[in-house]
Amino acid sequence: MIKRCSRDASIAYLSALLSFISYYSPSTYAASYQSSTTSAIELSNAGAGTAADSTNLANIAVNPAIIAAFSSPSMAIAGILVQSKKDITGEYYSNGDPEALDNAGISDNYIAPSGYFAFPINDKWSFGFATFSNYNVRNNYDTEYPVGLLAGRRSLFTYEISPNIALKLTDYFYVGAGVSAIYGNYQLTTNYGSQNTNNPSQIYQDYNGTGIGFRFNIGILYQLNTHHKFGLSYRSESDIETEGTFTTLAGNNDLVFQDTTTLTMAIPSELTFSGFHLLDPRLSVQYSLAWYGWESLDSISVSHPNCPANSGFNRPQGQCLIESVNAKDGWKVAFAINYKLNDVVWLRSGMSTEKSTESATFSIPFDKKTNFSFGLSYYASRSLSFDIGLTYAKYESTRIKDTVGQDSFDVSTEGNSTMFGFQLNYQLID
């Protein structure tokens, strides 16, 4: 362990607190950017029908009961490329030209892989396995950005591994349940910015933590007939206790504190209702209403037994950071139309809108977005098919106001992202 205090410790801890309040509300950060990266068909349909459409094996990521709808061993493999564009424009800066707050391209690109498998055990029971990423976000502000305490370079990533079992109760009613292990990773590096005019790029704090959490999944699928299906699923919340090295540096680069710490990362509960309706042999519609609950999130914290007590911030010995969070539930509404062009091609399109938990901040520039989706499925044979999907997400413009020290900031935000996915599906049909 290395730990040394300096006369800059108070301002260092104050700035760390400000930065963590805006960033390390993990639930808010995740909810604002929950990514539709579980399958290419989900991209095509903007997430509509995910709890009811039993033609897409990848939907077991939402509803495990869908596993029982596959009478033959099946698999689906998908990869999603996400390209984001998020820009910040300065409107008011109490300490200079508002243009100093401009920062284009704060986002980063990434690829999210996923895989799904279904294995019928007998006429009633089936086993399934899903691996996918639900949250994968990166923001990269300039190292000299004036609001460096609230911005910086940040990365949030989760990857879920979920074994499930499903039971075909009747020809019309299926149930499924399982557990999920969720790997989570947080990375954060912030800078002094305008709080250190001699060296605004000076690193202020750094954290890189990983951990694993668990939750359970349950779902039902009701097939009125082959043309009309309804699904309802629930996934419990999870707390992932990440562990990593937490570092705080003074403005002159002196080490204030450095040691292994823990930070709890919240994953919300999810309730999804979906419908699927084949209106005629060539046309189908589907829809979803999803709710994301943050009922258990009331605070965020970073702990270490050697963190000194600080009565000014109501921190006891061993508590590096503790801050109340007033999280609100999020939601998503999605609708899609699919059209059978010929015997081997289905055309897909969809639209969705979603609202996250709180108002925007420098670390969370947007809190509402609308998705426009297109795609197609190609059936090469009874066993093999391919899907491609494209989603364009438009973030609602927002204004962000904040204060750090004696400086006041006011910016506007613009952003969009494009997600392109490819999926391979195979069934071992006799």
C-alpha positions in Angstrom: 0.0 0.0 0.0 1.1 3.6 -0.8 -0.6 6.4 1.0 0.7 9.9 1.5 -1.2 13.1 2.4 -0.4 16.6 1.3 -1.8 20.1 1.9 -3.7 19.7 -1.3 -5.6 16.7 0.1 -8.8 18.7 0.9 -9.2 20.1 -2.6 -8.3 16.7 -4.1 -11.0 14.9 -2.1 -13.5 17.6 -2.8 -12.9 17.3 -6.5 -13.0 13.6 -6.3 -16.4 13.9 -4.6 -17.7 16.2 -7.3 -16.5 13.9 -10.1 -17.9 10.8 -8.5 -21.3 12.4 -7.9 -21.7 13.0 -11.6 -20.1 9.9 -12.9 -20.3 7.2 -10.3 -24.0 7.0 -10.2 -23.5 3.7 -12.0 -27.2 3.2 -12.5 -27.8 6.5 -14.2 -24.8 6.1 -16.4 -25.9 2.6 -17.5 -29.6 3.4 -17.9 -28.9 6.4 -20.1 -27.0 4.2 -22.5 -28.5 0.7 -22.4 -27.4 -0.7 -25.7 -29.5 -2.8 -28.1 -26.7 -5.2 -28.8 -28.2 -8.7 -28.1 -28.9 -9.6 -31.7 -29.1 -8.3 -35.3 -32.9 -9.0 -35.4 -33.3 -6.9 -32.3 -31.6 -4.1 -34.2 -33.9 -4.6 -37.1 -37.0 -4.3 -34.9 -35.8 -1.6 -32.5 -36.2 -4.1 -29.6 -39.8 -4.7 -30.3 -41.3 -8.2 -29.6 -38.3 -9.5 -27.7 -40.3 -11.3 -25.0 -42.8 -12.8 -27.5 -41.1 -13.5 -30.8 -40.1 -17.2 -30.6 -38.6 -17.2 -34.2 -35.5 -15.5 -32.9 -33.5 -17.6 -30.5 -31.5 -14.6 -29.4 -34.6 -13.3 -27.6 -33.8 -15.8 -24.7 -31.6 -12.9 -23.6 -34.9 -11.3 -22.5 -37.4 -14.2 -22.0 -36.0 -17.7 -21.1 -39.4 -19.3 -21.9 -38.6 -18.9 -25.6 -36.1 -21.8 -25.3 -39.0 -24.3 -25.1 -40.3 -23.2 -28.5 -37.3 -24.7 -30.2 -37.8 -28.5 -30.8 -34.3 -29.0 -32.3 -30.8 -28.1 -31.0 -30.3 -24.5 -32.2 -27.8 -21.7 -32.0 -27.5 -18.0 -32.9 -24.2 -16.1 -33.1 -24.3 -12.3 -33.5 -21.9 -9.3 -33.5 -22.9 -5.7 -33.2 -20.7 -2.7 -34.3 -21.6 0.5 -32.4 -20.4 3.9 -33.7 -21.4 6.9 -31.7 -21.1 10.7 -32.2 -21.6 12.9 -29.2 -20.7 16.6 -29.3 -20.7 19.3 -26.6 -21.1 23.0 -27.4 -20.3 25.7 -24.9 -23.0 28.3 -24.2 -21.7 30.1 -21.1 -18.4 30.0 -19.2 -17.9 32.3 -16.3 -14.1 32.1 -16.6 -13.6 32.6 -20.3 -14.8 32.1 -23.8 -17.7 29.6 -24.1 -16.0 28.0 -27.1 -13.4 26.6 -24.6 -16.2 24.2 -23.6 -16.7 22.8 -27.1 -15.7 19.2 -27.4 -16.6 17.1 -30.5 -16.5 13.3 -30.7 -16.4 12.5 -27.0 -17.7 9.0 -27.7 -15.9 5.8 -28.8 -16.7 2.8 -31.0 -16.9 -0.8 -30.0 -18.0 -4.3 -31.0 -20.4 -6.4 -28.8 -20.5 -10.2 -29.5 -23.3 -12.5 -28.3 -24.2 -16.2 -28.6 -27.3 -18.3 -27.8 -27.9 -22.0 -27.6 -31.0 -24.2 -27.1 -31.0 -28.0 -26.4 -34.3 -29.9 -26.0 -34.0 -32.5 -23.3 -37.3 -34.2 -24.1 -40.8 -33.2 -25.3 -41.3 -31.0 -22.3 -37.9 -29.7 -21.0 -35.3 -27.7 -22.7 -32.0 -26.1 -21.7 -30.6 -22.9 -23.0 -27.5 -20.7 -22.7 -27.1 -17.0 -23.5 -24.0 -14.7 -23.5 -24.4 -11.0 -24.3 -23.5 -7.4 -23.4 -26.2 -5.1 -22.1 -24.1 -2.0 -21.2 -21.1 -0.9 -23.1 -20.3 2.8 -23.1 -17.2 5.0 -23.5 -16.8 8.8 -23.3 -13.5 10.5 -24.0 -13.3 14.2 -23.3 -10.1 16.1 -24.1 -7.6 15.9 -21.3 -7.5 19.8 -21.1 -11.3 20.1 -21.0 -12.2 22.8 -18.4 -14.7 20.7 -16.7 -12.2 17.9 -16.3 -13.4 17.0 -12.8 -16.8 16.0 -14.2 -15.7 14.6 -17.5 -12.5 12.8 -18.4 -12.2 9.4 -20.0 -14.7 6.8 -18.9 -15.7 3.3 -19.8 -18.5 1.0 -18.6 -18.8 -2.5 -19.8 -20.9 -5.5 -18.7 -21.1 -9.0 -20.1 -23.7 -11.5 -19.0 -23.6 -15.3 -19.0 -27.0 -16.9 -18.5 -27.9 -20.6 -18.3 -31.7 -21.2 -18.4 -34.2 -24.0 -18.4 -37.7 -24.0 -19.9 -40.8 -26.1 -19.7 -43.5 -26.6 -22.3 -46.6 -26.9 -20.1 -49.0 -27.2 -23.0 -48.9 -26.5 -26.7 -49.7 -22.9 -25.9 -48.0 -22.1 -22.6 -44.3 -22.1 -21.9 -42.3 -21.0 -18.8 -38.6 -20.5 -18.3 -36.2 -19.5 -15.6 -32.5 -19.2 -15.0 -29.6 -17.3 -13.4 -27.1 -14.8 -14.8 -23.5 -14.0 -13.9 -22.7 -10.5 -14.9 -19.1 -9.4 -15.3 -18.7 -5.6 -14.9 -15.8 -3.3 -15.6 -15.4 0.4 -14.7 -12.6 2.6 -15.9 -12.2 6.3 -15.0 -9.6 8.9 -15.5 -10.3 12.6 -14.7 -8.2 15.7 -15.1 -7.9 19.0 -13.2 -9.0 21.1 -16.2 -9.7 24.7 -15.2 -8.9 23.9 -11.5 -5.2 23.7 -12.5 -4.4 26.5 -14.9 -0.7 25.6 -15.0 -1.4 22.0 -16.1 -5.1 21.3 -17.0 -4.2 17.8 -18.2 -2.9 16.8 -14.8 -4.6 13.5 -13.8 -6.9 14.0 -10.9 -8.1 10.5 -10.2 -8.0 7.1 -11.7 -9.9 3.9 -11.1 -10.1 0.6 -12.9 -12.3 -2.0 -11.2 -13.9 -5.3 -12.1 -16.4 -7.6 -10.4 -19.1 -10.2 -10.9 -22.8 -10.0 -9.8 -25.7 -12.4 -10.1 -29.4 -12.2 -10.8 -32.3 -14.5 -11.7 -34.5 -14.5 -14.9 -38.1 -15.7 -15.3 -40.5 -15.6 -18.2 -43.7 -16.9 -19.7 -44.7 -17.3 -23.3 -48.3 -17.7 -24.3 -49.1 -18.7 -27.9 -52.8 -18.1 -28.6 -51.9 -19.8 -31.9 -49.1 -19.7 -34.4 -50.2 -16.2 -35.4 -50.5 -14.5 -32.1 -48.0 -14.7 -29.2 -47.5 -12.8 -25.9 -44.5 -12.8 -23.6 -43.8 -11.5 -20.2 -40.4 -11.6 -18.5 -38.7 -10.3 -15.4 -35.0 -10.0 -14.6 -34.0 -9.1 -11.1 -31.6 -6.3 -10.1 -28.0 -6.9 -9.4 -25.2 -5.2 -7.5 -21.7 -5.8 -8.9 -19.0 -5.0 -6.4 -16.1 -4.0 -8.5 -12.6 -3.9 -7.1 -9.6 -2.0 -8.4 -6.9 0.5 -7.7 -8.2 4.0 -6.8 -5.7 6.9 -7.1 -6.1 10.5 -6.1 -3.3 13.0 -7.2 -2.7 16.6 -6.1 -2.3 19.4 -8.5 1.5 19.1 -8.4 1.2 15.4 -9.1 1.9 14.4 -5.5 0.2 11.2 -4.5 -2.7 11.8 -2.1 -4.1 8.3 -1.8 -3.6 5.0 -3.7 -4.8 1.6 -2.8 -7.3 -1.2 -3.8 -10.9 -0.1 -3.2 -14.4 -1.3 -4.0 -17.2 0.3 -5.8 -20.7 -1.1 -6.1 -22.2 -1.0 -9.6 -26.0 -1.2 -9.9 -27.8 -3.1 -12.6 -31.6 -2.5 -12.7 -34.5 -4.9 -12.6 -36.2 -5.3 -15.9 -39.9 -6.1 -16.7 -40.8 -6.6 -20.3 -44.2 -7.2 -22.0 -44.3 -8.0 -25.7 -46.7 -9.1 -28.4 -46.3 -10.7 -31.8 -49.0 -10.9 -34.4 -48.9 -12.4 -37.9 -51.6 -10.5 -39.6 -51.3 -12.5 -42.9 -48.6 -14.9 -44.3 -46.6 -11.9 -45.4 -47.1 -9.3 -42.7 -46.4 -9.3 -39.0 -46.3 -6.6 -36.2 -44.7 -6.8 -32.8 -44.3 -4.5 -29.9 -42.7 -4.2 -26.4 -43.1 -2.1 -23.3 -40.0 -2.4 -21.0 -39.6 -0.9 -17.5 -36.3 -0.6 -15.7 -36.4 -0.3 -11.9 -33.9 1.3 -9.7 -35.8 0.8 -6.4 -32.8 -0.4 -4.3 -30.4 2.3 -5.4 -30.1 5.0 -2.7 -26.4 5.7 -2.6 -23.0 5.1 -4.2 -19.8 4.5 -2.3 -16.1 3.8 -2.5 -14.6 2.1 0.6 -11.2 1.4 2.0 -10.2 0.8 5.7 -7.5 3.4 5.5 -9.5 6.2 3.9 -9.4 9.0 6.6 -12.5 10.3 8.2 -13.8 13.6 6.8 -16.6 15.2 8.8 -17.0 17.9 6.2 -18.3 15.4 3.7 -19.9 13.2 6.4 -17.4 10.4 5.7 -16.5 8.1 8.5 -13.1 6.3 8.7 -12.9 3.8 5.9 -15.4 5.6 3.6 -13.6 7.2 0.7 -16.9 8.4 -0.8 -20.6 8.1 0.0 -23.3 10.1 -1.8 -27.1 9.8 -1.9 -28.7 9.0 -5.3 -32.3 9.9 -6.2 -32.7 7.4 -9.1 -35.9 7.2 -11.0 -37.2 4.3 -13.1 -36.6 4.2 -16.8 -38.8 2.8 -19.7 -38.8 1.9 -23.3 -41.6 1.6 -25.9 -41.0 -0.2 -29.2 -43.0 -1.1 -32.3 -42.0 -3.0 -35.5 -43.4 -4.2 -38.8 -42.0 -7.2 -40.7 -42.8 -8.1 -44.4 -42.1 -11.3 -46.2 -40.7 -10.2 -49.6 -40.4 -13.8 -51.0 -39.9 -17.3 -49.8 -36.4 -16.6 -48.5 -36.3 -12.9 -47.5 -38.1 -11.0 -44.6 -37.8 -7.2 -44.5 -37.9 -5.7 -41.0 -38.3 -2.2 -39.6 -39.0 -0.7 -36.2 -39.0 2.4 -34.0 -38.6 2.9 -30.2 -38.2 5.6 -27.7 -36.6 5.3 -24.3 -36.2 7.5 -21.2 -33.4 7.0 -18.6 -33.3 7.7 -14.9 -32.2 11.3 -14.4 -31.3 14.6 -16.1 -28.2 15.0 -18.2 -24.8 15.8 -16.8 -21.3 16.2 -18.3 -20.7 12.5 -17.8 -24.3 11.5 -19.0 -24.9 14.0 -21.8 -28.3 12.6 -22.8 -31.3 11.1 -21.0 -33.7 10.3 -23.9 -33.3 8.8 -27.3 -35.3 7.6 -30.3 -34.3 4.5 -32.4 -35.0 4.0 -36.1 -34.3 0.5 -37.3 -34.1 -1.5 -40.5 -32.9 -5.0 -41.5 -33.6 -8.2 -43.3 -33.5 -12.0 -42.7 -32.3 -14.4 -45.4 -33.3 -18.1 -45.0 -30.7 -20.1 -46.9 -32.4 -23.4 -45.9 -34.7 -24.9 -43.3 -31.6 -25.1 -41.0 -29.6 -22.0 -41.8 -30.5 -18.3 -41.9 -28.7 -15.0 -41.7 -29.8 -11.6 -40.4 -28.5 -8.1 -40.7 -29.8 -5.1 -38.7 -29.2 -1.4 -38.6 -30.3 1.0 -35.9 -29.9 4.8 -36.0 -30.3 6.3 -32.5 -31.0 10.1 -32.2 -30.4 11.5 -28.7 -32.6 14.4 -27.6 -30.6 17.6 -27.3 -30.1 18.8 -23.7 -28.7 21.7 -21.8 -26.3 21.0 -18.9 -25.4 23.6 -16.2 -22.9 23.0 -13.4 -20.4 24.7 -11.1 -17.0 23.6 -10.0 -15.2 25.8 -7.5 -15.7 29.4 -8.7 -16.4 28.4 -12.3 -19.9 28.1 -13.8 -20.5 26.1 -17.0 -23.5 25.9 -19.4 -23.3 23.7 -22.5 -25.7 22.1 -25.1 -25.4 18.6 -26.4 -26.0 16.8 -29.7 -25.5 13.1 -30.4 -26.4 10.0 -32.4 -25.2 6.5 -32.8 -25.3 3.9 -35.5 -25.4 0.2 -34.7 -24.9 -2.5 -37.4 -25.3 -6.2 -36.6 -24.8 -9.5 -38.3 -26.3 -12.8 -37.1 -26.1 -16.4 -38.0 -28.8 -18.9 -37.0 -28.6 -22.7 -37.3 -31.0 -25.5 -36.3 -30.1 -29.2 -36.3 -33.2 -30.3 -38.1 -33.6 -33.9 -39.1 
